[in-house]
């Protein structure tokens, strides 16, 4: 697992699909998403609730 995937998993993203060049069915994904790698999704509202308390604005 790459360093970027580990980081994004830790902050709340979930791996949805692993795109590689070894499967013919992944060529469409590579054309749309720009290459091989891991597609990850997250619910933005949940991430905001989880992380907003960590980042407070100071004036």
Secondary structure, DSSP 8 states (H G I E B T S, - for coil): --HHHHHHHHHT-EEEEEE-TTSGGGHHHHHHHTSSEEEEE--HHHHHHHHHTT-----
